[in-house]
Amino acid sequence: MTDETGPILLPNLGAEEGDEWRAFCCQPRVRLSARLFGHLFSATTRFVFPASPGSGKTSRWPCEQAWPDALGPRPKGPVFDWLESGSPPHPIAWLATPGLDRWAGETFGHRLAGPPPGCVARLHDKAFAIRTARRLDLDPTGLAPLPRILSPEELLCPEALVRRLDATLRDWPDWTERRYTLKPRRGTSGRGRVAGRDTTDTPGIRGAFPRLAARGGAIFEPWLPRRNDLSVSLRIPPPAEIGMQPVLLGSLEILVTPGGVFRGHLGEVDSRGRVFSGHPADEALRADAAAVAGVARERGFHGPCGIDAFSYLEGERERMRPLVEFNARATMGLVTIGLVRRALPLVREQLDLGPGGRAGFVFAITGTADDASSPTDHPLGKAIETSGREALVLDLSPPGRPSPPRPLLVFFRDGGRPPAALVESLRC
């Protein structure tokens, strides 16, 4: 029996899209990601969904049902103590929104855990990231002045806006090649963005203006040839924890397809459970993220958050953009770090991970073509075998359901990156 007094998770992944997140919950990858999120919490935690907008009915199931056999017995407590607080704890959402906050209050008698949804919305806006990067002088000199924040009102005056944006394009430096992207200020996984070159006076761009206006505005900026996508996960303490600074949970390299679809993470973990991206600029990236978290705390935010970054080419020179988005919510980076911490006892034992050492790892959500009966028969397992590297392969699929999409967490003894061919295949 599930403890009905245990924590309640409201995994509204995709809530940046409004109530459309309910449709995303029908997608296998989204359901899988929600289950993985549940592995970070205590054994008594249960998922609860509104059955439909305005309905008093709910869909409920215990998180422990999805616990993977590969991780051994399920721990009783959360992977981080701060994930659950209060007695009884307030419902925990993936992203705090006004509608879900009201529904939680009406249904459970408690509003959502964390900061008010209005604060979340202000910081989850990509405009906050751009303004903060300028305030902290984070962006490279050549890029810093180029991104432009567009209001909904500007987007609803297309003739004037096209003239202004085309004039802006003409002033951009040659290394941008006048290639641009126009993306919603509130969105996720690249959904809703459009791109072009030389001019914004095209039917596709003009047609996007009303949609972007309805999403709260847009960001107009150069399209940059990315080299590495990176993220930093943090926890910002609540106001009651006076004097406490933001806690850095870990940094990761993100595996994404060319279209921006999340595939997984790369990283390194030491015997204490500290997680690093392994990128040469990792220490600077973590320091910049801590500074951004300090600004977010000034604005009233607390709880888990994530900062997206990437390296790109400015002509022939590689540059780092350390703040692309501030995710004022739980993130897949937090999920990956939590899963790595859950697996750490196995890694210490089976790969002899001790003080001073690091184990490299890859977490990947595989696609529908990866229909193997066991991790070793899986394309990921075959790539590891071919590389000759000693590895611990953990299939995190729910018990009895090894069908795609499948989450695999793989650790390597010597701390190095996974095989290059494997990494490239995951990005496809």
C-alpha positions in Angstrom: 0.0 0.0 0.0 1.2 3.5 -0.8 1.3 6.0 2.1 -1.4 8.5 1.3 0.4 11.0 3.5 3.6 10.8 1.4 4.8 13.4 -1.1 2.7 14.2 -4.1 4.3 14.8 -7.5 2.6 16.8 -10.2 4.9 16.0 -13.2 3.6 18.6 -15.7 6.5 18.3 -18.1 6.0 20.7 -21.0 4.0 23.1 -19.0 5.7 26.0 -20.8 3.2 25.3 -23.5 0.2 25.9 -21.2 -2.4 23.2 -20.9 -1.0 21.5 -23.9 1.3 19.7 -21.4 -1.5 17.2 -20.9 -1.1 16.1 -24.5 2.7 15.7 -24.0 2.0 13.3 -21.1 0.7 10.9 -23.7 4.1 10.8 -25.4 6.2 7.8 -24.3 9.4 9.9 -23.7 7.5 12.3 -21.5 5.9 9.6 -19.4 9.3 7.9 -19.1 11.0 11.2 -18.0 8.2 11.7 -15.4 8.9 8.2 -14.0 12.6 8.9 -13.8 11.9 12.2 -12.0 9.9 10.1 -9.4 13.0 8.0 -8.7 14.6 11.0 -6.9 11.9 11.0 -4.2 11.0 8.8 -1.3 9.4 5.4 -1.6 6.0 6.7 -0.4 5.7 9.4 -3.2 2.9 9.2 -5.6 2.1 10.8 -8.9 -1.2 12.7 -9.3 -2.6 14.2 -12.5 -5.8 16.1 -13.1 -7.7 13.8 -15.4 -8.8 16.7 -17.6 -9.0 20.5 -17.4 -11.7 21.6 -14.9 -12.3 18.0 -13.8 -12.4 17.1 -10.2 -11.1 13.6 -11.0 -7.5 12.6 -10.7 -5.2 9.9 -12.0 -2.9 8.5 -9.3 -0.2 5.9 -9.1 2.7 5.2 -6.8 6.2 6.1 -8.0 7.7 2.9 -6.5 5.9 0.9 -9.2 8.4 2.1 -11.8 11.6 1.6 -9.8 14.1 -0.3 -12.0 15.5 -3.6 -10.9 19.0 -2.5 -12.1 19.3 -0.1 -9.1 18.7 -2.7 -6.5 16.3 -2.2 -3.6 14.5 1.1 -3.5 15.8 3.6 -0.9 13.2 4.8 1.5 14.2 8.5 1.4 14.8 11.1 -1.3 18.1 11.4 -3.1 18.5 15.0 -1.6 16.8 15.7 1.7 15.7 19.2 0.5 13.5 17.7 -2.2 10.8 17.0 0.4 10.0 19.4 3.2 7.1 20.3 5.5 4.6 18.0 7.2 2.7 17.1 5.2 4.8 18.3 2.3 3.2 20.6 -0.3 2.6 19.1 -3.7 5.7 19.3 -5.9 5.4 20.3 -9.6 7.9 20.0 -12.4 7.1 23.7 -13.2 4.9 25.8 -11.0 2.2 27.5 -13.0 -0.8 29.6 -11.7 -3.4 27.1 -12.9 -1.7 24.1 -11.3 -1.1 26.0 -8.1 -4.8 26.8 -7.8 -5.8 23.2 -8.6 -3.3 21.9 -6.0 -4.8 24.2 -3.4 -8.4 23.2 -4.2 -7.5 19.4 -4.4 -5.0 18.9 -1.5 -5.5 22.0 0.7 -1.9 23.1 0.0 -0.5 25.2 -2.7 2.6 24.1 -4.6 6.0 23.8 -2.9 8.5 26.5 -3.9 8.3 30.1 -4.9 5.0 31.7 -6.2 4.2 30.9 -9.8 4.5 34.6 -10.7 8.1 34.6 -9.7 8.7 31.4 -11.6 7.2 32.9 -14.7 9.3 36.0 -14.6 12.6 34.1 -14.2 11.7 31.3 -16.6 11.3 34.0 -19.3 14.3 33.9 -21.6 14.4 37.7 -21.3 15.6 37.2 -17.7 18.6 35.2 -19.0 19.6 37.9 -21.5 19.3 40.7 -19.0 21.2 38.8 -16.4 24.0 37.8 -18.8 24.4 41.6 -19.6 24.3 42.5 -15.9 27.0 40.0 -15.0 29.0 40.6 -18.3 28.9 36.9 -19.1 28.6 36.8 -22.9 31.6 37.2 -25.3 32.0 40.9 -26.4 31.0 40.2 -30.0 27.7 38.5 -29.0 26.6 40.5 -26.0 24.8 43.3 -27.8 23.1 41.2 -30.5 20.2 39.4 -28.8 16.9 41.4 -28.8 13.9 40.9 -26.5 10.6 41.3 -28.4 7.4 42.1 -26.6 4.0 40.7 -27.7 3.0 44.2 -28.7 6.0 44.5 -31.1 5.1 41.1 -32.7 1.6 42.3 -33.4 2.9 45.2 -35.5 4.6 43.1 -38.3 5.4 45.9 -40.8 7.3 48.0 -38.3 8.9 45.0 -36.8 10.2 43.6 -40.1 11.8 46.9 -40.9 13.5 47.2 -37.5 14.7 43.6 -37.5 16.1 43.8 -41.1 17.9 47.0 -40.2 19.4 45.1 -37.1 20.5 42.3 -39.3 22.4 44.6 -41.6 24.4 45.8 -38.6 25.4 42.4 -37.4 29.1 41.4 -37.8 30.1 39.3 -40.7 30.8 36.2 -38.6 27.1 35.8 -37.9 26.4 35.4 -41.7 23.1 37.2 -40.9 21.6 33.9 -39.8 19.1 34.3 -37.0 16.7 32.4 -34.8 13.4 33.7 -33.4 12.3 31.7 -30.4 9.5 32.0 -27.8 10.4 33.6 -24.5 8.7 30.8 -22.7 9.2 27.4 -24.3 11.2 24.2 -24.1 13.1 21.8 -26.3 13.2 24.2 -29.2 9.5 24.0 -29.9 8.0 27.1 -31.6 11.2 28.6 -32.9 11.8 29.7 -36.5 15.0 30.6 -38.3 16.1 32.5 -41.4 18.9 34.4 -43.0 19.4 38.0 -44.4 15.7 39.1 -44.0 12.7 38.6 -41.8 10.4 39.5 -44.6 9.2 36.0 -45.4 5.8 34.3 -45.1 7.2 31.8 -42.5 8.6 34.5 -40.2 5.6 36.8 -40.5 3.3 33.8 -39.8 5.2 33.1 -36.6 4.7 36.6 -35.2 1.1 36.0 -33.9 2.0 32.6 -32.4 5.1 34.1 -30.6 3.0 37.0 -29.3 0.5 34.6 -27.8 3.4 32.8 -26.1 4.5 36.0 -24.3 7.0 37.4 -26.8 10.2 36.3 -28.5 14.0 36.5 -28.6 15.7 37.5 -31.8 19.3 36.5 -31.9 22.0 35.1 -34.1 21.9 31.4 -35.0 25.2 30.1 -33.6 27.0 26.9 -34.8 27.1 25.0 -31.5 30.0 22.8 -30.5 28.9 21.5 -27.0 25.6 21.9 -25.1 26.1 22.1 -21.4 24.1 22.6 -18.2 24.5 23.3 -14.5 22.0 22.2 -11.9 21.7 24.1 -8.6 19.5 24.4 -5.6 18.7 27.9 -4.3 17.8 27.9 -0.6 14.5 29.4 0.6 14.4 32.7 2.4 14.2 30.9 5.8 17.7 29.6 5.3 19.3 33.0 6.0 22.9 33.3 4.9 22.9 30.1 2.9 24.3 30.3 -0.6 23.0 28.5 -3.7 24.2 24.9 -3.8 25.8 23.6 -7.0 24.5 20.1 -7.6 26.5 19.3 -10.8 27.4 20.1 -14.3 26.8 18.0 -17.4 27.2 17.9 -21.2 23.8 17.6 -22.9 23.2 15.3 -25.8 20.7 16.8 -28.2 19.8 16.1 -31.8 20.4 18.8 -34.5 16.7 19.7 -34.0 17.2 20.3 -30.3 15.5 17.1 -29.0 17.0 15.9 -25.7 18.7 12.5 -25.9 20.7 12.4 -22.7 23.8 13.6 -20.7 27.5 13.0 -20.4 29.5 13.6 -17.3 31.9 12.3 -14.7 31.2 11.4 -11.0 33.7 11.0 -8.1 33.4 8.7 -5.1 31.5 11.5 -3.1 28.8 11.8 -5.8 30.0 15.1 -7.2 29.1 15.4 -10.9 31.2 17.3 -13.5 30.7 17.9 -17.2 34.4 17.1 -18.1 34.4 20.1 -20.4 37.7 22.2 -20.3 35.7 25.3 -19.3 33.7 23.4 -16.5 35.0 25.4 -13.5 34.3 28.8 -15.1 30.9 27.6 -16.2 30.0 26.5 -12.6 31.2 29.8 -11.2 29.1 31.8 -13.7 26.1 29.6 -12.8 26.5 30.3 -9.1 26.5 34.1 -9.9 23.3 33.7 -11.9 21.7 31.7 -9.1 22.5 34.6 -6.8 20.6 37.0 -9.0 17.7 34.6 -9.1 17.6 34.5 -5.3 17.6 38.3 -5.2 14.4 38.1 -7.3 12.7 35.8 -4.9 13.3 32.4 -6.5 14.2 29.2 -4.5 14.3 25.5 -5.2 15.9 23.5 -7.9 16.9 25.2 -11.2 19.1 24.7 -14.2 21.2 26.9 -16.4 21.8 26.0 -20.0 25.0 27.0 -21.8 26.8 26.1 -25.0 30.1 26.7 -26.8 29.9 27.9 -30.4 32.1 29.1 -33.2 32.6 32.8 -33.8 34.4 32.6 -37.1 37.2 30.1 -36.5 37.3 30.7 -32.7 35.4 28.7 -30.1 33.5 30.8 -27.6 31.4 30.0 -24.5 27.9 31.3 -23.9 27.4 30.5 -20.2 23.8 31.6 -19.9 21.3 30.7 -22.6 18.3 29.9 -20.5 17.5 29.9 -16.8 15.1 27.0 -16.1 13.2 28.0 -13.0 12.1 24.4 -12.4 13.3 20.9 -12.1 15.3 19.8 -15.1 16.5 16.6 -16.8 19.9 17.6 -15.5 18.6 17.3 -12.0 17.1 13.9 -12.9 20.4 12.6 -14.3 22.4 13.8 -11.3 19.9 12.2 -9.0 20.0 8.9 -10.9 23.8 8.9 -10.8 23.6 9.4 -7.0 21.2 6.5 -6.8 23.6 4.3 -8.7 26.7 5.4 -6.8 27.0 2.4 -4.4 27.0 0.1 -7.4 29.6 2.2 -9.2 31.9 2.2 -6.1 31.6 -1.6 -5.7 31.7 -2.8 -9.3 34.1 -0.2 -10.8 36.3 0.2 -7.7 35.6 4.0 -7.6 37.6 5.4 -4.7 38.8 8.7 -3.4 40.5 10.8 -6.0 39.0 8.8 -8.9 36.2 9.6 -11.3 33.9 7.4 -13.4 32.8 8.8 -16.7 29.1 8.1 -17.5 26.5 8.6 -20.2 22.7 8.7 -19.6 20.7 8.1 -22.7 17.0 7.8 -23.6 17.1 5.6 -26.6 14.7 5.7 -29.6 12.1 3.4 -31.0 14.7 1.5 -33.1 16.5 0.3 -30.0 14.4 -2.8 -29.4 16.8 -5.2 -27.8 15.9 -7.6 -25.1 18.9 -6.8 -22.8 21.3 -3.8 -22.4 24.2 -5.9 -23.7 22.3 -6.6 -27.0 21.3 -2.9 -27.2 23.2 -0.7 -29.8 24.6 1.2 -26.8 25.9 -2.0 -25.2 27.4 -3.1 -28.5 29.3 0.2 -28.9 30.7 -0.2 -25.5 31.8 -3.7 -26.1 33.4 -2.7 -29.4 35.4 0.0 -27.7 37.0 -2.4 -25.3 36.1 -0.2 -22.3 35.1 -1.8 -19.0 31.6 -0.5 -18.1 28.7 -0.9 -15.8 25.5 -0.8 -17.9 22.2 -0.1 -16.0 18.8 -0.4 -17.8 16.5 1.9 -15.9 13.3 0.7 -17.7 10.4 -0.1 -15.3 10.2 -3.7 -14.3 8.8 -5.9 -17.0 8.8 -3.1 -19.6 12.1 -3.2 -21.5 10.5 -1.7 -24.6 11.5 1.6 -26.2 12.1 4.3 -25.3 14.6 2.9 -22.9 16.7 4.8 -20.4 20.3 3.5 -20.0 22.9 4.7 -17.5 26.4 3.6 -18.3 29.5 4.1 -16.2 33.1 3.7 -17.4 36.0 2.7 -15.0 38.7 5.0 -16.2 36.8 8.3 -16.1 37.1 9.1 -19.8 34.4 10.1 -22.2 32.3 7.4 -23.8 33.4 6.2 -27.3 33.2 9.1 -29.8 31.2 7.0 -32.2 28.6 6.3 -29.5 28.3 10.0 -28.6 27.7 11.0 -32.2 25.1 8.3 -32.7 23.2 9.6 -29.7 23.1 13.0 -31.2 21.5 11.8 -34.4 
